[in-house]
Amino acid sequence: MRRARAPKLYAAMAGLGLAVATGVVLVTPEASAATAAATGYAIQNGGTTGGAGGATVRATTGTQIHAALCGRADSSTPITIEEWLL
């Protein structure tokens, strides 16, 4: 015998309705740069530079990211890839 899922759904909807009616807003904190030293692979072979001194490319697909990486003069050419979600 299967249990009805309606009571749980109604409870979730009621909670959401209450939050909206009372003006409760969940705020996601903004991203911030890490201040601690890098650990793991990021510290190997001179660390990471974040693409400093290279081109900035905006990409929305994996294909665009691949093209940006493969279109560089060589694999050591710096690049910053910004992900743009549509």
Sequence and secondary structure as in RCSB ss.txt:
>XXXX:A:sequence
MRRARAPKLYAAMAGLGLAVATGVVLVTPEASAATAAATGYAIQNGGTTGGAGGATVRATTGTQIHAALCGRADS
STPITIEEWLL
>XXXX:A:secstr
    SHHHHHHHHHHHHHHHHHT            S   GGGGGGG   TTTTSEEEEESSHHHHHHHHHTSSST
TS EEEEE   
